[in-house]
Amino acid sequence: MPSDIIIADHAVIICSANRPDVLADTVAGLRRQTVQPGEIIVSVSKREDAPQDLWHERGVRVILARRGSSVQRNCALDALSPGIRLVTFLDDDIELDPTYFHEIREFLGAHPEVVLADGRLIRDGGVTRPEALRLLDTEVEPGEGFAYTLNAIGCNMTVRRRIADLVRFDERLRLYAWLEDADFTRRCLAHGRCARCSAARAVHLAVRVGRVSGKQFGFAQIMNPYYLKNKGQMSFIGLFGRHWGHAIAANLWGTLARDRSVDRLGRLKGNLIAFSLVARGRCEPEYVERL
């Protein structure tokens, strides 16, 4: 049953593409929260991306935007009601503990220095919706606590509205917008701290359908961190070690080992296309739309 406690100054933004059933289950899961957000904005690029019932659901607004996570999130920010003070961004394939919104609000209320916060993922991928619910129900709570961090996880992060009005998502990061959360976090850090709240628990299903092609994702694995490095948002160590090295190694090995869980060959081809542009001095994350 939905909670009777509605927090008028709290909004939730969910962007989605090509998986209306997954989206519907996530929105339904929000009704189990002990406190309810004042508004839920669902940002899609075409009407079929949102179930028909969602267009008429109380407390939910569905808006249309050009496809791309950064663009869709920015359009949703533009649509926020004037009284909103906190904005939670959720992926369309996440399941939250029923106290998630309560815990994140309590944490931000107690820590005015924090401008951006995320929760603790107890599982990230490889899990179904029923399994996620069981995990949230059975996991032993580790107790209260938090840690400052340099990177909020985009599938569940809450920003103060006054900061969101200053720091928008970079629309040069197109489609799935790989690393948009890292870029957004680093720019938010100019205004305060970022932290992870342990008591706000979530499970990210990481559903693979409806995202982008393997070639497009592989391109973004190389080009997007290169773009962030050029913006001053990433170090050489992060670029070569954490991103380029990891992507090439995983995709090359997966291709040779015939890993069928993801399109490793497509990702490797995308990696090489991005490197060919970088070698010619071109930093063009937008090129992903041409693949």
C-alpha positions in Angstrom: 0.0 0.0 0.0 1.3 3.5 -0.8 2.4 5.6 2.2 0.2 8.4 3.3 3.3 10.6 4.0 4.1 12.7 0.9 7.1 14.9 0.9 6.2 17.7 -1.4 9.7 19.1 -1.8 11.2 15.8 -3.1 11.1 14.8 -6.7 12.2 11.6 -8.5 13.5 11.6 -12.1 13.6 8.4 -14.1 14.8 8.2 -17.7 14.0 5.3 -19.9 14.2 3.9 -23.4 12.8 0.8 -25.1 11.7 -1.1 -22.0 8.3 0.0 -20.7 7.7 -3.2 -18.7 10.9 -2.7 -16.7 10.1 0.9 -16.1 6.5 0.1 -14.9 7.9 -2.3 -12.3 10.4 0.3 -11.0 7.7 3.0 -10.7 5.4 0.4 -8.9 8.3 -0.3 -6.5 8.4 3.4 -5.5 4.9 3.0 -4.0 6.4 0.8 -1.3 8.4 3.7 0.1 7.6 4.7 3.7 7.6 8.3 2.5 6.4 9.3 -1.0 8.1 11.9 -3.3 5.9 14.9 -4.2 6.4 14.2 -7.9 7.8 11.5 -10.1 8.9 12.6 -13.6 9.5 9.9 -16.2 11.5 11.2 -19.2 11.2 9.1 -22.4 12.0 9.8 -26.1 8.8 8.3 -27.5 5.3 7.5 -26.2 5.7 3.8 -26.5 8.6 3.8 -24.0 6.2 4.4 -21.1 3.3 2.1 -20.4 -0.1 3.6 -21.2 -1.2 3.5 -17.6 1.8 5.5 -16.5 0.6 8.5 -18.6 -2.5 8.8 -16.3 -1.0 7.7 -12.9 -1.5 10.1 -10.1 1.7 11.8 -8.9 3.6 10.8 -12.2 4.3 13.1 -15.1 5.7 11.6 -18.3 7.6 14.0 -20.6 9.1 13.5 -24.0 12.7 14.5 -24.8 15.3 13.7 -27.4 16.8 10.3 -26.7 19.9 10.3 -24.5 20.3 10.0 -20.8 21.9 13.4 -20.3 19.3 15.2 -22.5 16.4 13.4 -20.9 17.6 14.2 -17.4 18.1 17.8 -18.2 14.6 18.1 -19.7 13.2 16.5 -16.5 15.1 19.1 -14.4 13.5 21.8 -16.5 10.0 20.3 -15.7 10.5 20.3 -11.9 7.9 22.1 -9.8 9.1 25.3 -8.1 9.0 24.0 -4.6 11.3 21.0 -5.1 14.4 21.0 -2.9 15.7 17.5 -3.4 16.0 15.5 -6.7 16.6 11.8 -6.8 17.8 10.3 -10.1 17.0 6.6 -10.6 17.7 4.2 -13.4 14.6 2.5 -14.7 15.8 -0.9 -13.5 16.4 -0.4 -9.8 14.7 -1.7 -6.7 14.9 0.4 -3.5 14.6 -0.6 0.1 11.2 0.8 1.4 13.1 3.2 3.7 15.4 4.5 1.0 13.9 8.0 0.6 13.5 8.4 4.4 17.2 7.5 5.0 18.6 9.7 2.2 16.5 12.7 3.4 17.6 12.2 7.0 21.2 11.9 5.9 21.1 15.1 3.8 19.3 17.0 6.6 22.1 16.1 9.0 24.9 16.9 6.6 24.5 20.3 5.0 28.0 20.1 3.5 26.8 17.2 1.3 25.3 18.4 -2.0 25.1 15.0 -3.7 24.5 11.6 -2.2 23.9 8.1 -3.3 22.9 4.9 -1.5 24.6 1.6 -1.0 24.1 -1.0 -3.7 23.9 -4.4 -2.2 24.0 -5.9 -5.7 24.7 -4.4 -9.1 23.6 -6.6 -11.9 22.9 -10.3 -12.4 19.7 -10.3 -10.4 16.0 -10.5 -11.2 13.3 -8.2 -9.7 12.0 -11.0 -7.3 15.6 -11.8 -6.2 16.3 -8.1 -5.6 13.3 -7.9 -3.3 14.5 -11.0 -1.4 18.0 -9.5 -1.0 16.6 -6.3 0.4 14.4 -8.2 2.8 17.0 -10.6 4.1 20.3 -8.7 4.1 21.6 -7.9 7.5 21.7 -4.1 8.0 25.3 -3.0 8.7 24.2 0.0 10.7 24.3 3.7 10.1 27.3 5.3 8.5 28.5 7.1 5.4 31.7 7.8 3.4 32.7 10.8 1.3 33.3 9.9 -2.3 34.4 11.4 -5.6 31.8 9.6 -7.6 28.1 9.1 -7.1 26.5 6.2 -8.8 24.0 7.4 -11.4 21.5 4.7 -10.9 20.6 6.2 -7.5 21.7 9.6 -6.6 20.1 12.6 -4.9 21.1 16.2 -5.5 20.0 19.4 -3.8 17.9 21.4 -6.2 19.9 24.6 -5.9 22.9 22.6 -7.2 21.0 20.9 -10.0 20.0 24.4 -11.2 23.7 25.2 -11.5 25.2 21.9 -12.7 23.4 20.2 -15.6 24.3 16.9 -17.4 26.7 17.2 -20.3 24.6 16.7 -23.4 27.7 16.0 -25.5 27.6 12.5 -23.8 25.0 11.0 -26.0 22.6 8.0 -25.8 23.5 5.8 -22.8 25.9 8.7 -21.8 28.6 6.4 -20.3 30.2 8.2 -17.3 27.7 11.1 -17.2 27.4 10.4 -13.5 31.1 10.8 -12.9 31.2 14.0 -14.8 28.1 15.4 -13.0 29.6 14.4 -9.6 33.0 16.1 -10.3 31.2 19.4 -11.2 29.0 19.2 -8.1 32.1 18.8 -6.0 32.9 22.5 -6.7 29.9 23.3 -4.5 30.2 20.9 -1.6 30.8 17.2 -0.7 29.5 14.0 -2.2 28.8 11.0 0.1 27.4 7.5 0.2 24.7 6.8 2.8 25.0 3.2 3.9 21.5 3.0 5.3 19.9 3.9 2.0 20.0 0.5 0.3 19.2 -0.5 -3.3 19.6 -3.2 -5.8 20.5 -2.4 -9.4 19.2 -5.0 -11.8 21.4 -3.8 -14.7 18.9 -5.1 -17.3 20.8 -5.2 -20.6 18.0 -5.0 -23.1 17.0 -1.6 -24.6 20.4 0.1 -24.0 22.7 0.6 -27.0 24.6 -1.7 -29.4 27.8 -3.4 -28.4 29.7 -1.2 -30.9 28.2 2.0 -29.5 28.9 1.1 -25.9 32.5 0.1 -26.9 33.0 3.4 -28.6 31.8 5.2 -25.4 34.1 3.1 -23.3 37.1 4.8 -25.0 35.8 8.2 -26.2 33.8 9.3 -23.1 36.7 9.0 -20.6 39.0 10.7 -23.1 36.5 13.5 -23.3 36.3 13.8 -19.5 40.1 13.8 -19.4 40.2 16.7 -21.8 37.6 18.5 -19.6 39.9 18.1 -16.6 37.5 15.7 -14.9 39.7 12.6 -15.1 43.4 11.9 -14.5 45.8 10.0 -16.8 45.8 7.1 -14.3 42.0 6.9 -14.5 42.0 7.2 -18.2 44.6 4.5 -19.0 44.2 2.2 -16.0 40.6 2.2 -15.0 39.0 2.8 -18.3 41.0 2.2 -21.5 43.1 -0.7 -20.1 40.1 -2.4 -18.5 37.9 -2.0 -21.6 40.4 -3.4 -24.1 41.5 -6.2 -21.8 37.9 -7.3 -21.1 36.7 -7.0 -24.6 39.7 -8.7 -26.2 39.7 -11.6 -23.8 35.9 -11.9 -24.0 36.1 -12.0 -27.8 38.8 -14.7 -27.8 37.0 -16.7 -25.1 33.7 -16.3 -27.1 31.9 -14.8 -24.2 28.2 -14.7 -25.2 26.9 -12.9 -22.1 27.6 -9.5 -23.8 28.6 -8.4 -27.3 32.4 -8.4 -26.7 33.3 -8.3 -30.4 31.0 -5.4 -31.0 32.5 -3.6 -28.0 36.0 -4.2 -29.3 35.1 -2.8 -32.7 33.7 0.2 -31.0 36.9 0.6 -29.0 39.0 0.6 -32.1 36.7 3.1 -33.9 37.1 5.5 -30.9 40.9 5.0 -30.9 41.1 5.8 -34.6 39.4 9.1 -33.9 41.6 9.8 -30.9 44.7 9.1 -33.0 43.6 11.8 -35.4 43.1 14.3 -32.6 39.4 14.1 -32.6 37.5 14.2 -29.3 33.9 13.6 -30.4 31.6 11.7 -28.0 28.7 12.7 -30.3 30.1 10.3 -33.0 28.4 7.4 -31.1 25.1 8.3 -32.8 26.6 7.6 -36.2 27.5 4.0 -35.4 
